[in-house]
Amino acid sequence: MLHSATEGKLSFYNVPLVKEIGRYIHRVHIAGDWFVNFADASAKAHPEGLLIRRYGEAIQDVELESFGALLAAQSTGLGTIGRSLPALFHAGRPVKSVAPLVREAWMPGTQVCTARRQAGTAEGLYFAAQGGHNAESHNHNDVGNFILFSNGDPVLIDVGVETYTAKTFSSKRYEIWTMQSAYHNCPTINGAMQAAGRQYEARDVAFHSDDAGATFSADLAAAYPAEAGVRSWLRKIHLDRRTNSLELSDTYALRTANDLAMSFITPCAAMTDGNVVTLSGGMLTKGTVRISVDAAQTPRFAVEEIDVTDRRLQGVWGNRLRRILISWQKPSANGTLRFRIT
């Protein structure tokens, strides 16, 4: 509006932060209408394509412009009049209508990363992970959480948020199951979930990507309260682009070791056989995904059914989700839990 009212004399499109704001949307695009959705975001979104296209043109980002053109071509209706009118009178330059499907992205301010097997295609594995802290805007207690897609389909997910109520933004926020670390792809340590507050954070967060693979790492120990008894909890997530596999390793040191549990949230059907969990069906349209567990002690497996009753969540996931619980009683005080996903 400022740019238009001043005929371009007042423009902020060369400000690096303004450019980064615009680029976020295609950097977190997974495939189709699936997007990375940490905190209160929805995993499915339908952003306004013409707005994105005009933003891409304004900051001279061809990938963003092309993504907006694709979304605009797929749109079935008009948005708000304040956005439709500028688009109606805007003659953009010719541009391909295509989703960039970027190979990787790293956003150090929020400590969010994304990585897929190969740029330009949804085929293969895709993961996104976050560090951050538990006092972020629209926060969930989810430091170290990650999501996993296979061939553009959701496998391990962030559920998102239910329809907002007064409780959502009250002192009882973290009584809601979707806000708890036990309902994210995170560990529960000595019966303790993550706590809310700025001091509960990831530390030593890093991301590296090259042609061979992409690796996210972070120490999650400080995200847990004192009763968890955690000295260190180094989470490392590695996508091997050559073998189309992902390895999650959690190397830990505990003051006390009573029990450990790992939660994985999925819209798929889950079956356990020995130390392997096989995911199939649901929204997974191609093949199966296997989670192999490697630990010094044999774990216990449980699959819990989660009935989805909230309409906002039903619109994304349908009526049912599942939580896979992999747990250890009296584990070693020091060790590594490894999960290989193929």
N, C-alpha and C positions, 0 to 999 in steps of 0.2 A: 504493500500500500504506500509506504514511504517512497519507494523507487518510482512508482507510477505517478504519485502526486507531484513529484519534483522533476518529472521527465528524466529520471536517471541521475540527477545531480546529487541525490542523497542515496548512496548505495553501500551495502555492507557485504556484498557477495564475495569480496576478496578477503574478508576476515577468515582466518583459518578455522576458528570455532564454528562459524556459520557454515562453512563448507562441510565440516565433519557432521554437523547436525543433519544436513541433507543426505549424506552418504550412509548414514546408519541403516536406513531401511533396506537397501539392497545388500548390505553386508551381513544382515541377519536373516536374509531370505534363504530358506532351505530348499523348497520345491513347491510348485503349485501355489496353494494358499497357506502353506505352513511357514511359520516364522519362529525364530528363537524367542522364548517367552518367559524369561526369568521374572520373578516378582509377580506383580498383579497383571501382567500382560496375558492376552489370549494366544494360544498356539495357532489359531487360525485368524487371519486378518484380510481385509479387503480395502487397502488404502486407495486414495483417489489418484488414479493414474495421470490425469492431465496436470494435477498440481505437482506431482513428482517429476513429470517431464519438464515442466516450466522451471522447476528448481534446478534440475540438471543442466538445462540450458544456461540459466543465470550464473551458475558456478563453473560452467564449461567442463562438465563431467559427462562424457559420452555414455558411460555405463549406466549412470543414474537416469539420464535422458532416455536411453533405450528401454530401461526397465519400466519407466513411466509410460512410454508409448505402448508397451505390451499390456500393462494393466489397463490402460485406457481402451485398448482394442477389445479387451475381455469384459469391460464394464457393461452392465445391463441397464443402467439408468444414470440420471444426473445426481450430482451431490447438492450441497447447499448453494443458494443463489450467489452468495459472496464468492464462491469458488467457480461456479459454472459460467458466470458472465465473463470474467477475465479469460477463461479458457476458450469461450466462444469467439472472442475477438482476437485471439492469439494465433498468429500464423507461424508455427515453428518450422525450423529447417528440416529437410528430409532426414529421417533416422530409422535404423532398423528397430523392429519391435521384438526385443529379445530379453530374457532374464540372464544377467551376467553370470550368475551362479559362481561367485568368486571362490577361488581355491581356499583361501584362509583370510581371516581378519583378526586383528588384535587391538583392543581398546583399553589402553592402560589405565585410564581414569576410573573405569568401573571394573577393571580386571576381568573382562569378558573376552573369550576367544571363540572362534569358529574355525572348522577345518573340514574339508571334504577330500575324497580320494583324488578327484581330478576336476579342474575348472571346466565350467561350461556344460556339465552333465550332472544329473542327479543319481547316476548309477554308482553303486558302491556305498561305503559307509560314510556317515557325516556325524560329527560331534560338535557340541558347544559346551563350554565349561565356564565357571565363574569363581573368582575369589571374593573380593569385596568385604563388607562388614554387615552386621545385623542392626544397623540404624539407617539404612538407605530409604529413600522415598518409596513408599508402597512395599516395604520390606517383607520378605518371608525369612524365616530362620534357615537359610539355605546356603551358607558359605561352603564352597567346594562342590556344589551340585553340578551335574552335567546331564545332557540329553544325548540320545543316539537315534539316528534314522538310518534305514537301509533302503537303497534305491528309491529315496524320496518318501518312504513310509515310516511312521513313528514306531519305535521299538521300546526305548526307555525314555520317559517323558517327564516334563514338569507339568503338573496338573493345571496350574494357573489359579484363578480365584473364582469363588462363587459369586453370585449376585450380591452386590453391596447391600449391607444393612448397617444399622447403628453400631452393631457389635464389631463390624470390620474395622472401624476407626475408633475403638474404645480401648480401655485398659484390658479388655478380655480378648483382644485380637488374636493372641497366640493360643487361645483355647480352640480356635477353628482348625480343623485337621489339615487343611491345605496350607496353613502357615507354619507347620511344624516340620522340623528336619527329618523326623521319622517317616514322613510322607513325601520325601524327596529322595534322590539317589545318593544318600549320605549314611554314614555310620551312626549307630547309637552306642555309646561307650559307657560301660558299667551302669546301664539303665538310664543314662542321662542324654537328653537331646540338647541341641544347641540353645543358647540363651539370647535374648534380645538386648541390644545396647551397642553403642559405638565401640566399646572395648572388645567385643566379641567379633574377631576379624580373622581374615587370612593373612599370613605373613610369608615373606620370601616367595612371592608369586612370580612366575616366569612363563614365557611362551616362546617356542622356537618352531619354525617350519622350514622345510626344504623339499626337494623333489622326492626324497625317500619317505618322509613322514612329517608328522606334527606332534609336538609334545607340550602339554600343560602341566605345571607342577605348583604346589602350594602346601604350606604347613597349616593344617586346620586346627591345631591344638588350642589356640586362643579363642576359637569360636565356641568352646564348650566351658561350662561352669566348673568351679573347683571340684565339685563332687564327682565329676567324670574321672578325675585322677589322671589326666593326660600330661605327659611330659612333652611329647612330640607326636605329630601324625602327618607324615609327609605323603600327600596324595599325588600320584603321577599318572597321567592319562596319555597314552601314546597311540596314535593312528599310524599303522604301517601301510603306506600307500602301495607297496609292492605286493603284499599278500592280502590286502583288503581285510585287515583284522585290527582289532583294538585291544590294548592291554591296559587294565586298571590295576595299579599296585598301591596299596596303602601300607607304608612301613611305619610302625608305631613303637613308642616306649611309654609304658604306664607305671604310675606309682602303685596302683592296686589293679588287680586283674580278676574280676568276678565274671563278667560276661561281655561279649561283643556281639553286635548284630549289624548286618548290612541290609539296607532296604533298596529294592529296585521296583520302580513303579512302571507298569506297562498296560497298554490296551490290548495286548495279545493274550492268547491262551498260553499257559505255562505248565510244562510237565517236567518232573525231576527224575533222573535216572543216575544213580551213583552220585558223582560230583559234577554232574552236567545238568543244566536247565535248558530246555528247548522251548523256544517261543515261536508260535505260529498263529495263523488266522488273524481274526480281528481286522485291523487296518493294514496288516502286513500282507501285501498282495502277491509278493514274489518270494517263494522259498521259505526257509526257516532261519532263525538266528539261534546260535548256541552260546551259552555262557558256561565256560569251564572254570571250576574253582580249584586253586592250588594253594594249600595252606598246610602248615605242619600238623595241625589237628583236624580230624574229620568234622565237618560242620553238620548242623541240623538244617533241614529245609522245611519251609512252610509256604503255602500260597494262600493268601487271604483275598477273598472277593470283596470288592468295594462297590456297593450299589450307589450309582450316581443319581441323585434326586433333584439336584439344582438345575434349572433350565439353562442357565448360561453354560454350565459345564456339559450338559447333555448335547447342546448344539455343537460341541467340539468332539466329545468322546463317546457319545451314546449313553447307554444306561449302566455300563459296567466297566470297572477297571480292576486291576489286580496288583497286589503288593507281594513281591517275592521277598521273604525273610530268610536270610542265611545267617546262622548264629553259632556261637561257640561258648560253651560253659567252661569256666576256669581255664582260660587261655594262658599262654605264656605271656609274661609281662613285656616281652620284647619280641617282635616278629614282623612278618610281612604277609599280607593277604593279597593274593593275585587272582585276577579274573580275566580270562582271555575270551574275547567275543569274536565270533566268526559267522 
